[in-house]
Every structure is written in C-alpha cells, then in structure tokens.
Amino acid sequence: MTSDTTADRTAEPDRQAVETPAGDARITWHRAKRPRRVLALGHGAGGGIEARDLRALAAALPPLGVTVALVEQPWRVAGKKVAPAPKTLDAGWRALWPALEKPGVPVVAGGRSAGARVACRTARELGAHAVLALSFPLHPPGRPEKSRATELLEAGVPTLVVQGGNDPFGKPAEYAELPGGAGGAGGAGAVPGGSYELLEVPYGDHGFAVPKRAPLSQDEALDIITEGVAGWLAVPDGTR
C-alpha cells in the first residue's frame, strides 16, 4: 500500500474518555492526517492495548491513511483484573461506537482474542465496514468441542482472521474445517478456503510471540501482521 506525503504526517496519539453503561472506556487515537478508514481495536481478556500486535498496527497504519483507535474497556480502565461477561463487553463497545464514527470515514471493527469476539458479535448491528480478528479464540485451549466459530461466521461483514500457527485457542488448520473460508489475505501463510479470510503467522502463539529457535524473528512475525492487514485494508470496496 502506498501513501501520499500528507498521510505520512501523522499526529501524536491522544486519549479520549467515553462514558458507557459499565463505566468510562478510553480510546487512544493514532490518527492519520487524511484518514480513509478508522480501525478500532479492542484488547483481550488477559491484557491491554500494550499487546505487541496492537502496538505494531498502531505504528504502521496511520502513515498509510488508516487511523487506529485502541479501545480500553471500562473494566481495564478501572484497574480490574477480571473481564466481565460478554454482554457487558458488548454494551461497552456499542456505547463508544459513535465516537469511533465521528471522524466520518468507514470504521473497521477489530480486536485481539476477546476483543475480536466483541467485534464479531456486534459488527452487523453497528454497521461496521469489516472486522479484523486478531488471535480469534476459536475454543478454549484443549477444548475444541467448545467452539466459538458461530460468532466469527455470523459477523455479517468481510472479516480477516490473523492467527498464530501455534495458537492453543485455535490453530490455522482448524479453520479449514469451518464453512465460509475465502482466499488468503496475502503474505506468508495465507490459507485459501466466503465470509472470512485467514492469515497465518507461522510459529506464533496466542500473543504472536515466536520461539527464539523459529526460522523467523519476532519483528518478521509482526511484519506479516502489519503488511497483511495493510494489504487487506487496501482492497477496494465491493471487490472482496
């Protein structure tokens, strides 16, 4: 994806508090100078917006004309250690959606792990342009019978799943058994299969960490994510 010189000049991140039924949420905006998309990314149940994949996307995409909004749910802002029930997470996401739409460009809903589930469950009703699901937790580790595939398959909008090759919450090969898979998003490990595309990060775990003995570095693994997502976002509307 190319960017013009105006888009390259991005602003410093700024924070915005948003009231929700569960308390105040917080958006950290990484703004493009001339945005053509907003990519809203929620965190998982075990961490915050400091996750390596969220940080990498927030750094890489604004120069390409994509504003990245890192969303902290109220429980995280309040310093709590345990995430609330899914319906509470969904309510918080719905309440902050108008703030995400305020820039006036299409909003891609996304997140990692539990945040990806929220994005999938609410995408259709909120009018999300698409969904980016990072480390979608297809099932609890070691419990493939407890599948959450329905949430992904019923997102109702174009969806990109980015999954680590060694993710115990669902390896890329498991997606081959699901209906609706489309061609890959480009880059290493794109899996053909629809309603979603799948991009594999080889050797990555649920947090996209790769072993030191792996034939690719941590930076190379993150490049697969940022380049794959950038290419997916660059596809013209109506051509998926």
Secondary structure, DSSP 8 states (H G I E B T S, - for coil): ----HHHHS----EEEEEEETTEEEEEEEE--SS-SEEEEEE--SS--TT-HHHHHHHHHSGGGTEEEEEEE-HHHHTT-SS---HHHHHHHHHHHHHHHHTTSS-EEEEEETHHHHHHHHHHHHHT-SEEEEET---SSTT-TTS--HHHHHT--S-EEEEEETT-TT--HHHHTTSTTB----SSTTEE----EEEEEETT--TT----TTSSS-HHHHHHHHHHHHHHHHHS-TT--
